Amino acid sequence: MDEVHYHKSKIKCNGNRKNNTKSYCQFFKEFFVNYFKPITDKLFQKSHVIRAVCEDYRAGISVDLEHDQKNKKEGQRIKCPLLVLWASNGFASDFGDPLTIWKNWAEHVKGHEVKSTHFLMEEATDEIQHAFHRFFF
């Protein structure tokens, strides 16, 4: 597993993955320096939080993708109701309409675009809270 160390503006990747070590490291460096770093000083003070975020992103482009492909091949679908919220100034819609995409994976999909960037919860707290309330209650 690659290790990503965050310390102020210095990011160091020590990779031992057989494939794509440089691309993983480059991804995390670019992500932290250009996007994530400007808000980390306020939102993410603890190293274990930074590590968890990195691991979540890493899983999204590796093992999660493998599991998704296997599930799709086997015809598995999400059966519970699914709420999909995405940022108006994010990258989700770069891949197509998020609701249409999720309807390929799930049977009961609702959702909408939220005026924000990547961090919906932090930037549009009231709208997210209302969406959750309408969805769950």
N, C-alpha and C positions, 0 to 999 in steps of 0.2 A: 504494500500500500504506500502511495506517495505520502509524504508528510509535508504539510504546509505550515510554516511558522510565520506568524504575524507579529510584528513589533514596529509600531508607529509606521513609518513609510518604508521599512525594509521587509521584503518578503523573500523567503528562501524556500525553495523546493528541493527536497532530497527524495528522488524517485527511485523505486526499485521495481516498478511495474515492468513487465516484459514488453508491453506495447504502449505506445503513445505517452511515454513519460514526459517528453517535452511538451506535447500538446496539453496534457493535464496541467502541468506547471505553468505554461504560458497562459492558459485559460484563467487560472486562479490569479496569476500576477496581474493580467489585464483587468480582470473583474475587480480585484481589490483596489488597484491604483486608480483606475478610471471611474469606477462607479461606487463601490462599496465603501472605500476608505473615507470619503467626505462625511459620511454619517456615522461611521463606527465609533468615533470618539464620544458621541452622545448616546448611542443605542447599545453598543456592544463593548462593555468594559472588561468582561471576564473571558479569559482564554478558552475555557470550555465551551462558551457560547460560540465563539469564532470557529472552533473546531467542529462543533455540531452543524453549523451552517455549511461549512466546507464539505462535510461528509454527506449532507443532504444533497447538495449540488452534484457531488461526485456520483452518488447513487443514481441521480436522475439521468446522468449521461452514460451509465454503465449497467450495473446490476438491475436497476429498475426497468431500464429499456429491454434488457434480456427477458425479464419476467413478463413484461407487457407483450413482447413478441410471441412468447410461448402461450400466454393466455389467449391472444387473438387467434393464433393457429388452432388452438383447441376449441374455439368458439365460446369461450367464457365471457360473460358480460356482468357488469355491476347491476345488481337487482334492486338495491335500495335507492330511494330518491337521492338525487345528487344536485347540489347547488354549485354552480360554476360562476365565479366572479373573476374578472380580469381587468387589468389596468388599461385605461385609455391611452396612456403614454408608455406602455410597456411593450413587450415583444410577442405576447400570446397571439395576437391577431395577425402577426407576420406569417403564421402557419395556416391561416384560414380562419373561418368563423369558429370561435371556441365552442359555441353550442352545437354546431354541426359536427365538429370533431368529437365531442364527448357523447353525442347521440350514437356514434359508431361503437361506443364502448359501454354505454349504460342505457337502461330502459326508460327511466324517468328523470329527465334533465330539465332544470330550470336555471336561470341566471341572467346576468346582464353585465355590461361594461361599467366600470367604476372610474370616475374622474380622479386619476392618480398616476403615479409612476409605479415602480415595482413593489413598493411597500404599502399595499392597500390598507392594512390594519393601522399603520401609523399615520397615514396621510388622509384617510377617509373613514375614521373611526365611527362616526355617527351613521354614515350610510351602510357600513358593514354591519353594525349592530342592528339596524332596521332590517336589513336583508336577512340576517340570521333569525331575527324574531319572526318575520313573515314566513320564513321557510320552516322553522321548527315548531312554531306555535300557530 
